Amino acid sequence: MRELAKAFLAQGKTVRAAALMLNLIKTEPTPENLELLADVYLAQGLFDDAKELYLRVLKAGLKAGF
């Protein structure tokens, strides 16, 4: 599902990419998935939403010692 969302994002189909990622993070809220959703939000101009997700990814990395 993540790869399909990446393909949609590359094609500019951000609404489809966001829908896929929103469903995916319900079951797999990994930093990679959150970052991809943030990328989609950034492409849509949803800067505050993207910022929130990027911060979550950074915090997860700090907790993991990266």
PDB file of N, H, CA, C and O in Angstrom:
ATOM      1  N   MET A   1       0.825  -1.183   0.000  1.00  0.00           N
ATOM      2  CA  MET A   1       0.000   0.000   0.000  1.00  0.00           C
ATOM      3  C   MET A   1       0.878   1.260   0.000  1.00  0.00           C
ATOM      4  O   MET A   1       0.546   2.262  -0.632  1.00  0.00           O
ATOM      5  N   ARG A   2       1.994   1.188   0.715  1.00  0.00           N
ATOM      6  H   ARG A   2       2.264   0.373   1.229  1.00  0.00           H
ATOM      7  CA  ARG A   2       2.909   2.330   0.787  1.00  0.00           C
ATOM      8  C   ARG A   2       3.472   2.666  -0.588  1.00  0.00           C
ATOM      9  O   ARG A   2       3.564   3.837  -0.957  1.00  0.00           O
ATOM     10  N   GLU A   3       3.848   1.641  -1.344  1.00  0.00           N
ATOM     11  H   GLU A   3       3.774   0.690  -1.044  1.00  0.00           H
ATOM     12  CA  GLU A   3       4.409   1.864  -2.681  1.00  0.00           C
ATOM     13  C   GLU A   3       3.369   2.465  -3.622  1.00  0.00           C
ATOM     14  O   GLU A   3       3.697   3.306  -4.459  1.00  0.00           O
ATOM     15  N   LEU A   4       2.128   2.037  -3.485  1.00  0.00           N
ATOM     16  H   LEU A   4       1.862   1.353  -2.805  1.00  0.00           H
ATOM     17  CA  LEU A   4       1.059   2.594  -4.306  1.00  0.00           C
ATOM     18  C   LEU A   4       0.850   4.068  -3.953  1.00  0.00           C
ATOM     19  O   LEU A   4       0.651   4.897  -4.841  1.00  0.00           O
ATOM     20  N   ALA A   5       0.895   4.391  -2.676  1.00  0.00           N
ATOM     21  H   ALA A   5       1.058   3.718  -1.955  1.00  0.00           H
ATOM     22  CA  ALA A   5       0.766   5.786  -2.249  1.00  0.00           C
ATOM     23  C   ALA A   5       1.917   6.628  -2.806  1.00  0.00           C
ATOM     24  O   ALA A   5       1.708   7.767  -3.222  1.00  0.00           O
ATOM     25  N   LYS A   6       3.125   6.070  -2.813  1.00  0.00           N
ATOM     26  H   LYS A   6       3.295   5.145  -2.475  1.00  0.00           H
ATOM     27  CA  LYS A   6       4.274   6.772  -3.391  1.00  0.00           C
ATOM     28  C   LYS A   6       4.047   7.049  -4.876  1.00  0.00           C
ATOM     29  O   LYS A   6       4.359   8.130  -5.376  1.00  0.00           O
ATOM     30  N   ALA A   7       3.499   6.057  -5.567  1.00  0.00           N
ATOM     31  H   ALA A   7       3.245   5.179  -5.161  1.00  0.00           H
ATOM     32  CA  ALA A   7       3.230   6.216  -6.998  1.00  0.00           C
ATOM     33  C   ALA A   7       2.181   7.304  -7.223  1.00  0.00           C
ATOM     34  O   ALA A   7       2.334   8.142  -8.111  1.00  0.00           O
ATOM     35  N   PHE A   8       1.125   7.291  -6.425  1.00  0.00           N
ATOM     36  H   PHE A   8       1.001   6.610  -5.704  1.00  0.00           H
ATOM     37  CA  PHE A   8       0.102   8.333  -6.541  1.00  0.00           C
ATOM     38  C   PHE A   8       0.697   9.715  -6.279  1.00  0.00           C
ATOM     39  O   PHE A   8       0.383  10.671  -6.987  1.00  0.00           O
ATOM     40  N   LEU A   9       1.548   9.821  -5.271  1.00  0.00           N
ATOM     41  H   LEU A   9       1.803   9.044  -4.695  1.00  0.00           H
ATOM     42  CA  LEU A   9       2.180  11.099  -4.960  1.00  0.00           C
ATOM     43  C   LEU A   9       3.029  11.567  -6.134  1.00  0.00           C
ATOM     44  O   LEU A   9       2.984  12.742  -6.500  1.00  0.00           O
ATOM     45  N   ALA A  10       3.792  10.676  -6.719  1.00  0.00           N
ATOM     46  H   ALA A  10       3.828   9.722  -6.421  1.00  0.00           H
ATOM     47  CA  ALA A  10       4.638  11.022  -7.869  1.00  0.00           C
ATOM     48  C   ALA A  10       3.815  11.487  -9.063  1.00  0.00           C
ATOM     49  O   ALA A  10       4.271  12.305  -9.862  1.00  0.00           O
ATOM     50  N   GLN A  11       2.590  10.957  -9.178  1.00  0.00           N
ATOM     51  H   GLN A  11       2.219  10.293  -8.529  1.00  0.00           H
ATOM     52  CA  GLN A  11       1.698  11.336 -10.278  1.00  0.00           C
ATOM     53  C   GLN A  11       0.876  12.579  -9.959  1.00  0.00           C
ATOM     54  O   GLN A  11       0.104  13.056 -10.791  1.00  0.00           O
ATOM     55  N   GLY A  12       1.051  13.102  -8.736  1.00  0.00           N
ATOM     56  H   GLY A  12       1.678  12.714  -8.060  1.00  0.00           H
ATOM     57  CA  GLY A  12       0.290  14.278  -8.340  1.00  0.00           C
ATOM     58  C   GLY A  12      -1.103  13.968  -7.831  1.00  0.00           C
ATOM     59  O   GLY A  12      -1.913  14.873  -7.629  1.00  0.00           O
ATOM     60  N   LYS A  13      -1.382  12.701  -7.626  1.00  0.00           N
ATOM     61  H   LYS A  13      -0.724  11.965  -7.790  1.00  0.00           H
ATOM     62  CA  LYS A  13      -2.702  12.281  -7.117  1.00  0.00           C
ATOM     63  C   LYS A  13      -2.637  12.235  -5.592  1.00  0.00           C
ATOM     64  O   LYS A  13      -2.670  11.169  -4.977  1.00  0.00           O
ATOM     65  N   THR A  14      -2.545  13.425  -5.005  1.00  0.00           N
ATOM     66  H   THR A  14      -2.519  14.291  -5.504  1.00  0.00           H
ATOM     67  CA  THR A  14      -2.291  13.518  -3.577  1.00  0.00           C
ATOM     68  C   THR A  14      -3.474  13.086  -2.720  1.00  0.00           C
ATOM     69  O   THR A  14      -3.280  12.594  -1.609  1.00  0.00           O
ATOM     70  N   VAL A  15      -4.684  13.261  -3.212  1.00  0.00           N
ATOM     71  H   VAL A  15      -4.841  13.661  -4.115  1.00  0.00           H
ATOM     72  CA  VAL A  15      -5.852  12.856  -2.432  1.00  0.00           C
ATOM     73  C   VAL A  15      -5.876  11.334  -2.284  1.00  0.00           C
ATOM     74  O   VAL A  15      -6.150  10.813  -1.203  1.00  0.00           O
ATOM     75  N   ARG A  16      -5.592  10.640  -3.359  1.00  0.00           N
ATOM     76  H   ARG A  16      -5.369  11.064  -4.238  1.00  0.00           H
ATOM     77  CA  ARG A  16      -5.540   9.171  -3.293  1.00  0.00           C
ATOM     78  C   ARG A  16      -4.391   8.706  -2.403  1.00  0.00           C
ATOM     79  O   ARG A  16      -4.547   7.774  -1.615  1.00  0.00           O
ATOM     80  N   ALA A  17      -3.242   9.357  -2.531  1.00  0.00           N
ATOM     81  H   ALA A  17      -3.115  10.115  -3.171  1.00  0.00           H
ATOM     82  CA  ALA A  17      -2.090   8.994  -1.708  1.00  0.00           C
ATOM     83  C   ALA A  17      -2.399   9.212  -0.230  1.00  0.00           C
ATOM     84  O   ALA A  17      -2.063   8.373   0.606  1.00  0.00           O
ATOM     85  N   ALA A  18      -3.034  10.329   0.092  1.00  0.00           N
ATOM     86  H   ALA A  18      -3.307  11.010  -0.587  1.00  0.00           H
ATOM     87  CA  ALA A  18      -3.376  10.624   1.487  1.00  0.00           C
ATOM     88  C   ALA A  18      -4.352   9.597   2.036  1.00  0.00           C
ATOM     89  O   ALA A  18      -4.202   9.141   3.170  1.00  0.00           O
ATOM     90  N   ALA A  19      -5.345   9.231   1.245  1.00  0.00           N
ATOM     91  H   ALA A  19      -5.467   9.602   0.324  1.00  0.00           H
ATOM     92  CA  ALA A  19      -6.332   8.247   1.703  1.00  0.00           C
ATOM     93  C   ALA A  19      -5.666   6.911   2.020  1.00  0.00           C
ATOM     94  O   ALA A  19      -5.961   6.291   3.041  1.00  0.00           O
ATOM     95  N   LEU A  20      -4.778   6.478   1.153  1.00  0.00           N
ATOM     96  H   LEU A  20      -4.537   6.981   0.323  1.00  0.00           H
ATOM     97  CA  LEU A  20      -4.067   5.219   1.396  1.00  0.00           C
ATOM     98  C   LEU A  20      -3.213   5.299   2.663  1.00  0.00           C
ATOM     99  O   LEU A  20      -3.213   4.381   3.483  1.00  0.00           O
ATOM    100  N   MET A  21      -2.498   6.391   2.809  1.00  0.00           N
ATOM    101  H   MET A  21      -2.498   7.137   2.143  1.00  0.00           H
ATOM    102  CA  MET A  21      -1.611   6.524   3.959  1.00  0.00           C
ATOM    103  C   MET A  21      -2.386   6.674   5.269  1.00  0.00           C
ATOM    104  O   MET A  21      -1.961   6.156   6.302  1.00  0.00           O
ATOM    105  N   LEU A  22      -3.501   7.368   5.233  1.00  0.00           N
ATOM    106  H   LEU A  22      -3.846   7.789   4.394  1.00  0.00           H
ATOM    107  CA  LEU A  22      -4.314   7.492   6.449  1.00  0.00           C
ATOM    108  C   LEU A  22      -4.803   6.125   6.909  1.00  0.00           C
ATOM    109  O   LEU A  22      -4.830   5.843   8.107  1.00  0.00           O
ATOM    110  N   ASN A  23      -5.185   5.284   5.968  1.00  0.00           N
ATOM    111  H   ASN A  23      -5.163   5.513   4.995  1.00  0.00           H
ATOM    112  CA  ASN A  23      -5.597   3.924   6.329  1.00  0.00           C
ATOM    113  C   ASN A  23      -4.415   3.105   6.833  1.00  0.00           C
ATOM    114  O   ASN A  23      -4.551   2.335   7.783  1.00  0.00           O
ATOM    115  N   LEU A  24      -3.273   3.266   6.209  1.00  0.00           N
ATOM    116  H   LEU A  24      -3.163   3.891   5.437  1.00  0.00           H
ATOM    117  CA  LEU A  24      -2.101   2.478   6.581  1.00  0.00           C
ATOM    118  C   LEU A  24      -1.579   2.841   7.975  1.00  0.00           C
ATOM    119  O   LEU A  24      -1.181   1.958   8.735  1.00  0.00           O
ATOM    120  N   ILE A  25      -1.580   4.122   8.310  1.00  0.00           N
ATOM    121  H   ILE A  25      -1.903   4.840   7.693  1.00  0.00           H
ATOM    122  CA  ILE A  25      -1.028   4.490   9.618  1.00  0.00           C
ATOM    123  C   ILE A  25      -1.929   4.084  10.774  1.00  0.00           C
ATOM    124  O   ILE A  25      -1.507   4.107  11.930  1.00  0.00           O
ATOM    125  N   LYS A  26      -3.158   3.715  10.473  1.00  0.00           N
ATOM    126  H   LYS A  26      -3.502   3.696   9.534  1.00  0.00           H
ATOM    127  CA  LYS A  26      -4.032   3.197  11.537  1.00  0.00           C
ATOM    128  C   LYS A  26      -3.486   1.878  12.083  1.00  0.00           C
ATOM    129  O   LYS A  26      -3.583   1.609  13.280  1.00  0.00           O
ATOM    130  N   THR A  27      -2.917   1.067  11.209  1.00  0.00           N
ATOM    131  H   THR A  27      -2.838   1.286  10.236  1.00  0.00           H
ATOM    132  CA  THR A  27      -2.392  -0.235  11.619  1.00  0.00           C
ATOM    133  C   THR A  27      -0.870  -0.262  11.706  1.00  0.00           C
ATOM    134  O   THR A  27      -0.304  -1.059  12.454  1.00  0.00           O
ATOM    135  N   GLU A  28      -0.205   0.608  10.944  1.00  0.00           N
ATOM    136  H   GLU A  28      -0.665   1.256  10.336  1.00  0.00           H
ATOM    137  CA  GLU A  28       1.259   0.632  10.904  1.00  0.00           C
ATOM    138  C   GLU A  28       1.770   2.071  11.009  1.00  0.00           C
ATOM    139  O   GLU A  28       2.209   2.644  10.012  1.00  0.00           O
ATOM    140  N   PRO A  29       1.717   2.660  12.212  1.00  0.00           N
ATOM    141  CA  PRO A  29       2.174   4.049  12.358  1.00  0.00           C
ATOM    142  C   PRO A  29       3.696   4.162  12.492  1.00  0.00           C
ATOM    143  O   PRO A  29       4.201   4.765  13.438  1.00  0.00           O
ATOM    144  N   THR A  30       4.409   3.582  11.546  1.00  0.00           N
ATOM    145  H   THR A  30       3.998   3.092  10.777  1.00  0.00           H
ATOM    146  CA  THR A  30       5.872   3.618  11.576  1.00  0.00           C
ATOM    147  C   THR A  30       6.358   5.018  11.193  1.00  0.00           C
ATOM    148  O   THR A  30       5.634   5.763  10.534  1.00  0.00           O
ATOM    149  N   PRO A  31       7.561   5.374  11.594  1.00  0.00           N
ATOM    150  CA  PRO A  31       8.102   6.677  11.192  1.00  0.00           C
ATOM    151  C   PRO A  31       8.133   6.858   9.670  1.00  0.00           C
ATOM    152  O   PRO A  31       7.903   7.956   9.164  1.00  0.00           O
ATOM    153  N   GLU A  32       8.416   5.782   8.956  1.00  0.00           N
ATOM    154  H   GLU A  32       8.603   4.890   9.367  1.00  0.00           H
ATOM    155  CA  GLU A  32       8.459   5.872   7.486  1.00  0.00           C
ATOM    156  C   GLU A  32       7.087   6.206   6.913  1.00  0.00           C
ATOM    157  O   GLU A  32       6.969   7.027   6.004  1.00  0.00           O
ATOM    158  N   ASN A  33       6.049   5.563   7.451  1.00  0.00           N
ATOM    159  H   ASN A  33       6.145   4.896   8.190  1.00  0.00           H
ATOM    160  CA  ASN A  33       4.694   5.819   6.968  1.00  0.00           C
ATOM    161  C   ASN A  33       4.231   7.220   7.347  1.00  0.00           C
ATOM    162  O   ASN A  33       3.578   7.898   6.555  1.00  0.00           O
ATOM    163  N   LEU A  34       4.569   7.650   8.556  1.00  0.00           N
ATOM    164  H   LEU A  34       5.099   7.099   9.200  1.00  0.00           H
ATOM    165  CA  LEU A  34       4.206   9.002   8.979  1.00  0.00           C
ATOM    166  C   LEU A  34       4.916  10.044   8.129  1.00  0.00           C
ATOM    167  O   LEU A  34       4.339  11.076   7.788  1.00  0.00           O
ATOM    168  N   GLU A  35       6.161   9.770   7.791  1.00  0.00           N
ATOM    169  H   GLU A  35       6.629   8.930   8.067  1.00  0.00           H
ATOM    170  CA  GLU A  35       6.912  10.706   6.956  1.00  0.00           C
ATOM    171  C   GLU A  35       6.324  10.801   5.548  1.00  0.00           C
ATOM    172  O   GLU A  35       6.258  11.886   4.971  1.00  0.00           O
ATOM    173  N   LEU A  36       5.903   9.680   5.007  1.00  0.00           N
ATOM    174  H   LEU A  36       5.956   8.799   5.476  1.00  0.00           H
ATOM    175  CA  LEU A  36       5.291   9.713   3.675  1.00  0.00           C
ATOM    176  C   LEU A  36       3.980  10.489   3.702  1.00  0.00           C
ATOM    177  O   LEU A  36       3.695  11.255   2.781  1.00  0.00           O
ATOM    178  N   LEU A  37       3.187  10.299   4.738  1.00  0.00           N
ATOM    179  H   LEU A  37       3.419   9.676   5.486  1.00  0.00           H
ATOM    180  CA  LEU A  37       1.947  11.075   4.849  1.00  0.00           C
ATOM    181  C   LEU A  37       2.269  12.557   4.990  1.00  0.00           C
ATOM    182  O   LEU A  37       1.573  13.400   4.424  1.00  0.00           O
ATOM    183  N   ALA A  38       3.315  12.880   5.738  1.00  0.00           N
ATOM    184  H   ALA A  38       3.880  12.196   6.199  1.00  0.00           H
ATOM    185  CA  ALA A  38       3.733  14.280   5.855  1.00  0.00           C
ATOM    186  C   ALA A  38       4.150  14.836   4.495  1.00  0.00           C
ATOM    187  O   ALA A  38       3.850  15.986   4.177  1.00  0.00           O
ATOM    188  N   ASP A  39       4.829  14.036   3.705  1.00  0.00           N
ATOM    189  H   ASP A  39       5.073  13.102   3.963  1.00  0.00           H
ATOM    190  CA  ASP A  39       5.215  14.461   2.350  1.00  0.00           C
ATOM    191  C   ASP A  39       3.981  14.749   1.498  1.00  0.00           C
ATOM    192  O   ASP A  39       3.953  15.708   0.727  1.00  0.00           O
ATOM    193  N   VAL A  40       2.967  13.904   1.648  1.00  0.00           N
ATOM    194  H   VAL A  40       2.991  13.125   2.274  1.00  0.00           H
ATOM    195  CA  VAL A  40       1.722  14.107   0.906  1.00  0.00           C
ATOM    196  C   VAL A  40       1.064  15.418   1.356  1.00  0.00           C
ATOM    197  O   VAL A  40       0.631  16.224   0.532  1.00  0.00           O
ATOM    198  N   TYR A  41       1.000  15.613   2.664  1.00  0.00           N
ATOM    199  H   TYR A  41       1.353  14.958   3.333  1.00  0.00           H
ATOM    200  CA  TYR A  41       0.413  16.850   3.182  1.00  0.00           C
ATOM    201  C   TYR A  41       1.175  18.075   2.677  1.00  0.00           C
ATOM    202  O   TYR A  41       0.572  19.091   2.333  1.00  0.00           O
ATOM    203  N   LEU A  42       2.489  17.971   2.634  1.00  0.00           N
ATOM    204  H   LEU A  42       2.979  17.146   2.913  1.00  0.00           H
ATOM    205  CA  LEU A  42       3.302  19.076   2.140  1.00  0.00           C
ATOM    206  C   LEU A  42       2.955  19.377   0.673  1.00  0.00           C
ATOM    207  O   LEU A  42       2.831  20.538   0.284  1.00  0.00           O
ATOM    208  N   ALA A  43       2.801  18.331  -0.121  1.00  0.00           N
ATOM    209  H   ALA A  43       2.901  17.388   0.195  1.00  0.00           H
ATOM    210  CA  ALA A  43       2.436  18.501  -1.534  1.00  0.00           C
ATOM    211  C   ALA A  43       1.056  19.131  -1.686  1.00  0.00           C
ATOM    212  O   ALA A  43       0.786  19.812  -2.675  1.00  0.00           O
ATOM    213  N   GLN A  44       0.186  18.904  -0.705  1.00  0.00           N
ATOM    214  H   GLN A  44       0.406  18.351   0.098  1.00  0.00           H
ATOM    215  CA  GLN A  44      -1.164  19.466  -0.746  1.00  0.00           C
ATOM    216  C   GLN A  44      -1.213  20.885  -0.172  1.00  0.00           C
ATOM    217  O   GLN A  44      -2.251  21.544  -0.227  1.00  0.00           O
ATOM    218  N   GLY A  45      -0.098  21.348   0.373  1.00  0.00           N
ATOM    219  H   GLY A  45       0.746  20.812   0.417  1.00  0.00           H
ATOM    220  CA  GLY A  45      -0.078  22.676   0.974  1.00  0.00           C
ATOM    221  C   GLY A  45      -0.588  22.700   2.402  1.00  0.00           C
ATOM    222  O   GLY A  45      -0.857  23.770   2.949  1.00  0.00           O
ATOM    223  N   LEU A  46      -0.723  21.530   3.011  1.00  0.00           N
ATOM    224  H   LEU A  46      -0.505  20.661   2.567  1.00  0.00           H
ATOM    225  CA  LEU A  46      -1.192  21.430   4.396  1.00  0.00           C
ATOM    226  C   LEU A  46       0.032  21.461   5.318  1.00  0.00           C
ATOM    227  O   LEU A  46       0.406  20.453   5.918  1.00  0.00           O
ATOM    228  N   PHE A  47       0.633  22.629   5.411  1.00  0.00           N
ATOM    229  H   PHE A  47       0.329  23.448   4.923  1.00  0.00           H
ATOM    230  CA  PHE A  47       1.925  22.768   6.070  1.00  0.00           C
ATOM    231  C   PHE A  47       1.880  22.461   7.566  1.00  0.00           C
ATOM    232  O   PHE A  47       2.800  21.837   8.094  1.00  0.00           O
ATOM    233  N   ASP A  48       0.833  22.886   8.248  1.00  0.00           N
ATOM    234  H   ASP A  48       0.085  23.393   7.820  1.00  0.00           H
ATOM    235  CA  ASP A  48       0.736  22.624   9.687  1.00  0.00           C
ATOM    236  C   ASP A  48       0.603  21.133   9.966  1.00  0.00           C
ATOM    237  O   ASP A  48       1.219  20.613  10.897  1.00  0.00           O
ATOM    238  N   ASP A  49      -0.201  20.447   9.158  1.00  0.00           N
ATOM    239  H   ASP A  49      -0.700  20.869   8.402  1.00  0.00           H
ATOM    240  CA  ASP A  49      -0.366  18.998   9.327  1.00  0.00           C
ATOM    241  C   ASP A  49       0.943  18.264   9.034  1.00  0.00           C
ATOM    242  O   ASP A  49       1.313  17.326   9.739  1.00  0.00           O
ATOM    243  N   ALA A  50       1.635  18.706   7.986  1.00  0.00           N
ATOM    244  H   ALA A  50       1.334  19.469   7.413  1.00  0.00           H
ATOM    245  CA  ALA A  50       2.916  18.091   7.641  1.00  0.00           C
ATOM    246  C   ALA A  50       3.926  18.313   8.761  1.00  0.00           C
ATOM    247  O   ALA A  50       4.648  17.392   9.142  1.00  0.00           O
ATOM    248  N   LYS A  51       3.977  19.530   9.285  1.00  0.00           N
ATOM    249  H   LYS A  51       3.391  20.279   8.976  1.00  0.00           H
ATOM    250  CA  LYS A  51       4.909  19.850  10.362  1.00  0.00           C
ATOM    251  C   LYS A  51       4.675  18.958  11.575  1.00  0.00           C
ATOM    252  O   LYS A  51       5.625  18.454  12.174  1.00  0.00           O
ATOM    253  N   GLU A  52       3.411  18.766  11.934  1.00  0.00           N
ATOM    254  H   GLU A  52       2.639  19.175  11.447  1.00  0.00           H
ATOM    255  CA  GLU A  52       3.074  17.926  13.082  1.00  0.00           C
ATOM    256  C   GLU A  52       3.592  16.495  12.900  1.00  0.00           C
ATOM    257  O   GLU A  52       4.137  15.900  13.830  1.00  0.00           O
ATOM    258  N   LEU A  53       3.417  15.958  11.701  1.00  0.00           N
ATOM    259  H   LEU A  53       2.975  16.441  10.945  1.00  0.00           H
ATOM    260  CA  LEU A  53       3.885  14.593  11.442  1.00  0.00           C
ATOM    261  C   LEU A  53       5.407  14.510  11.407  1.00  0.00           C
ATOM    262  O   LEU A  53       5.988  13.560  11.931  1.00  0.00           O
ATOM    263  N   TYR A  54       6.053  15.494  10.796  1.00  0.00           N
ATOM    264  H   TYR A  54       5.580  16.266  10.370  1.00  0.00           H
ATOM    265  CA  TYR A  54       7.520  15.489  10.779  1.00  0.00           C
ATOM    266  C   TYR A  54       8.077  15.539  12.201  1.00  0.00           C
ATOM    267  O   TYR A  54       9.071  14.877  12.501  1.00  0.00           O
ATOM    268  N   LEU A  55       7.442  16.322  13.077  1.00  0.00           N
ATOM    269  H   LEU A  55       6.635  16.860  12.833  1.00  0.00           H
ATOM    270  CA  LEU A  55       7.886  16.381  14.471  1.00  0.00           C
ATOM    271  C   LEU A  55       7.708  15.040  15.172  1.00  0.00           C
ATOM    272  O   LEU A  55       8.553  14.641  15.973  1.00  0.00           O
ATOM    273  N   ARG A  56       6.613  14.342  14.875  1.00  0.00           N
ATOM    274  H   ARG A  56       5.926  14.666  14.224  1.00  0.00           H
ATOM    275  CA  ARG A  56       6.405  13.003  15.448  1.00  0.00           C
ATOM    276  C   ARG A  56       7.500  12.047  15.004  1.00  0.00           C
ATOM    277  O   ARG A  56       7.981  11.234  15.793  1.00  0.00           O
ATOM    278  N   VAL A  57       7.891  12.147  13.740  1.00  0.00           N
ATOM    279  H   VAL A  57       7.500  12.807  13.099  1.00  0.00           H
ATOM    280  CA  VAL A  57       8.959  11.287  13.212  1.00  0.00           C
ATOM    281  C   VAL A  57      10.277  11.607  13.915  1.00  0.00           C
ATOM    282  O   VAL A  57      11.018  10.702  14.298  1.00  0.00           O
ATOM    283  N   LEU A  58      10.563  12.887  14.080  1.00  0.00           N
ATOM    284  H   LEU A  58       9.961  13.623  13.768  1.00  0.00           H
ATOM    285  CA  LEU A  58      11.802  13.281  14.756  1.00  0.00           C
ATOM    286  C   LEU A  58      11.821  12.798  16.211  1.00  0.00           C
ATOM    287  O   LEU A  58      12.837  12.292  16.688  1.00  0.00           O
ATOM    288  N   LYS A  59      10.714  12.954  16.899  1.00  0.00           N
ATOM    289  H   LYS A  59       9.888  13.365  16.512  1.00  0.00           H
ATOM    290  CA  LYS A  59      10.637  12.517  18.292  1.00  0.00           C
ATOM    291  C   LYS A  59      10.832  11.003  18.398  1.00  0.00           C
ATOM    292  O   LYS A  59      11.507  10.522  19.308  1.00  0.00           O
ATOM    293  N   ALA A  60      10.239  10.259  17.468  1.00  0.00           N
ATOM    294  H   ALA A  60       9.691  10.650  16.728  1.00  0.00           H
ATOM    295  CA  ALA A  60      10.408   8.802  17.467  1.00  0.00           C
ATOM    296  C   ALA A  60      11.867   8.439  17.249  1.00  0.00           C
ATOM    297  O   ALA A  60      12.371   7.500  17.865  1.00  0.00           O
ATOM    298  N   GLY A  61      12.548   9.170  16.384  1.00  0.00           N
ATOM    299  H   GLY A  61      12.139   9.933  15.883  1.00  0.00           H
ATOM    300  CA  GLY A  61      13.963   8.923  16.140  1.00  0.00           C
ATOM    301  C   GLY A  61      14.818   9.234  17.350  1.00  0.00           C
ATOM    302  O   GLY A  61      15.781   8.522  17.636  1.00  0.00           O
ATOM    303  N   LEU A  62      14.474  10.286  18.056  1.00  0.00           N
ATOM    304  H   LEU A  62      13.692  10.864  17.824  1.00  0.00           H
ATOM    305  CA  LEU A  62      15.226  10.634  19.273  1.00  0.00           C
ATOM    306  C   LEU A  62      15.038   9.580  20.351  1.00  0.00           C
ATOM    307  O   LEU A  62      15.982   9.231  21.060  1.00  0.00           O
ATOM    308  N   LYS A  63      13.834   9.079  20.471  1.00  0.00           N
ATOM    309  H   LYS A  63      13.066   9.362  19.896  1.00  0.00           H
ATOM    310  CA  LYS A  63      13.568   8.038  21.462  1.00  0.00           C
ATOM    311  C   LYS A  63      14.314   6.745  21.130  1.00  0.00           C
ATOM    312  O   LYS A  63      14.734   6.002  22.017  1.00  0.00           O
ATOM    313  N   ALA A  64      14.463   6.502  19.837  1.00  0.00           N
ATOM    314  H   ALA A  64      14.121   7.105  19.116  1.00  0.00           H
ATOM    315  CA  ALA A  64      15.148   5.278  19.399  1.00  0.00           C
ATOM    316  C   ALA A  64      16.673   5.438  19.430  1.00  0.00           C
ATOM    317  O   ALA A  64      17.414   4.478  19.216  1.00  0.00           O
ATOM    318  N   GLY A  65      17.120   6.654  19.698  1.00  0.00           N
ATOM    319  H   GLY A  65      16.518   7.433  19.872  1.00  0.00           H
ATOM    320  CA  GLY A  65      18.560   6.877  19.788  1.00  0.00           C
ATOM    321  C   GLY A  65      19.230   7.216  18.473  1.00  0.00           C
ATOM    322  O   GLY A  65      20.443   7.052  18.341  1.00  0.00           O
ATOM    323  N   PHE A  66      18.466   7.686  17.496  1.00  0.00           N
ATOM    324  H   PHE A  66      17.481   7.819  17.603  1.00  0.00           H
ATOM    325  CA  PHE A  66      19.042   8.043  16.202  1.00  0.00           C
ATOM    326  C   PHE A  66      19.373   9.487  16.130  1.00  0.00           C
ATOM    327  O   PHE A  66      19.869   9.957  15.105  1.00  0.00           O
TER     328      PHE A  66
END
